[in-house]
Amino acid sequence: MTTIRAILLLLAGCFGLPCMLQAQTTPKVMSEPVQRALSQQDWKKAESVLRGELRSNPRDLDRQTLLAICQMRQQKFDVALRQAELIMRDHPQAYGARMIAAECQMRIGQTDKALELFRSARTLAPDSAEPAMALGMILSNTGRFEEAITYLEESLFRRPGNMPLTMQLVRCYLRLGRASEAAELATRAAELAPGDANAQMMAGEALMASRRTEQAIDFLREAIRLGVGSSSPHMLLTIALQDNGRTDEALDVARAYVQRSQDDPQGWYNVGLLQLEKMQLDSSLRSLKKAVGLKPNYPEAYYNLGRVYDGLGFGEDAIQSYRRAAATGGNFAADAYLGMALIYRKSGNFSEALRAHNQAVSLRDSAQVLRIERLRTCFDADRCADAVSFLDDDMRRFPSSPAVLYQVALCSARTGRRADAERILSFLEKESPELAKELRIFMSM
């Protein structure tokens, strides 16, 4: 965590302590050697001079506090912590010492102790915004978003327009699913800071989360124009444009990004996916191959590369790409096995098709489409006997799905399970008359 704002102000001033200490403590003017060392940011020299001056008055609160700050700026956090603890022993009401000690505790990874110190500092100085700010930031950074929000909202009330506070509060709202509040706060901040690229990006992201994609477009474009140093606004902008039916503009944005960032695999993947959507298969092939060349372990890219190869009629290449996607695991493995199964089915290799179908279902057994396609393959191959082992499970898992039950009924009728087919027909007559009509025709043949 960055140094607390009050301490930064103290260091920036370099001509004595601002009133971050107790109200009754009047800051003293520092000696010329101390001022000179501070103005040069020579923390080691300042520490040495302060130690000398403290020999004549070891309980000088201002100098003791500044000594701890100089130690902190030299990354001597253990030393600074001991100094702050000495101050708290001699001056139990010293607000500044608690702030310094809490910051040091954070730096050495003792978060719970830091929180305790910030809370005690807040009790000592209830009108100061810094402890609440620190508490909100720490709690947020450690995933305690619900607790953090209280402190961040209080801090923002005291410091309206503070961008780091605003951004942290927006992140908390988003992590807790409060997207509407995040969008309201973020857009207000972006309008107040039109030249802040991160503020524009934050507004676009929050609006996307609240499904206001059309409003997000202008903010994301502005973030890109102002120069946000990441790929995120480009990726979000392409999604927003697609959601609003502006695929050509989305592709233009994606292409413009990869021209500037040619080594970003996600950028090339995004271009390839948009080209695939527009059925520019040759171009999509080149873009996706560029993505996997830059990132060999890229399941999403391999999966869509399989789709492109399949669309171009290169079945073996498609299967190899799907295999690569499945081998990396993750969310695309089941879809990759389904892709393989459909290619095998199309080529008449039903044994391999069923093997791939079973792999897909085992990875995502709650997906209706995977079970429907497996049943369809069994039916098309006239191998409904192979479906007997899972027909009952399909009916049990999806007792109210017309699409699944229709395929089950076809296989049941073909394997002599007429009673099951009749029960499904009665259900379909109420829930899906068109499927019931097709099933009745098949059963009458």
C-alpha positions, 0 to 999 in steps of 0.5 A: 500500500502506498504511504498514507496521504498525510505522511506524503504531505508531511514529506512534500512540505519538508519545512516542518510537520503539518498538523497530522498529529494531535490538535493540541500539538503545535508543530515546531520549525525544524532546524536548517540542517533537517530542512535541507536534508528533507528538501534533498530527500536525503532521508539518511542524512535527515535521520542522522541529524534528527538523532543528534537533535533528539539527544538534547530533547529525547521526548520531542514528539515532532522530531521523534515522528519525523525520524520514524518517517525518514526511516520508513522512506529508507525502507527500514520498516522494522526500525521505523516500527520500533521508533513508532512504538517508542513514541506511542509508549511516551505519547499514548495519544500520538495519532501520527505514531499510530499511522506510521506504525500501521503503515510499517505493519502493512509493509512487513505483512502484519495486516491484522495488526495494521488494521488494529492500529488504524482503528485506534488512530481513527478513535484518536482523530475521528475527524481525520479522513486518513485512518478510514481511507487506510482501512478501506484500502486494506480491507478491499485489497485483502478481499473483505469488500463488504467491510471496506465499503463502509470506510471507503464511503465515509472517506469519499464523503470527506474527500469528494472527488478523490480518484483512488478512493472512488476507483477502489469503491467502484471495484468493491461494488463490482466484486459484490455484484452491485453493478448499478451503484458502481456504474453510477459512481464511476460515470460521475467520476469520469465526467468530473475528470474528463482527462483521466484515462483510468477514470474513463476506463473505470466508467466503461468497465462498470457500465459493461458490468451493469449491461449498459453496453451502448453507454460504455462505448463512448467512455471506452473510446475516450480511455483508448484515446487518452492512452490507457496502458492495457488491452482491456479497453480495446477488448471491452470496446469490441464486446460492447460494439458487438453487443450493439450489432456493430461488428465491423466497428469492433473488428476495426478496433481490434485490428487497430490494437494489434497493429500497435501491440503485435506481440499480444496473443489476446489481441490476435485472438480477438481479431480472429474471433471477430473475423470468424463471426464475419465468416472471413475464415482465411483471415481468421485462420491467420489471426488465430495461428498468430495467437497460438504462436505467441501463446502455445497454451491457449485453449480458447484460440485452439478451440476456435481454430478448430472451428475455422478449420472445420468451416474450411473443410480441413477435418483432420486439422480441425480435430488436431486443434480441438485435441489441443484445446481439450488437452489444456483442460478448462472450460473449452475441453467439453466443447472441443470434444463435441467439435471432434464428435460432430466432425467424426459423425459427419465423416461417418466414423461413428465409433470415434464420434461416440467416444468423443461424445462420452468424453464431452458429457463426462466433463460437463454432464449438466449440458443439454446440448451435449446429451442431445448431440450424443443421442442424435449421433446414435440415431443417425448411425442406427446405433440406438442400442449403444444409447441404452446405457444412458437413456434413463440417465438422460430422462432423469437429468432432464425430465422437463426438456422437450429437446432432450426427451424428443431424442430419447424417444426416438432412440427408445422407439427404435430399441423397442422401448415403446412405453417410454416413447409413448410417455414422452409423446404425451408430455410433448403434446402439451409442451412442444406440439411441433416435436410431438407431431414429428415423433408421432410420424416417426412412431407410425412408420 
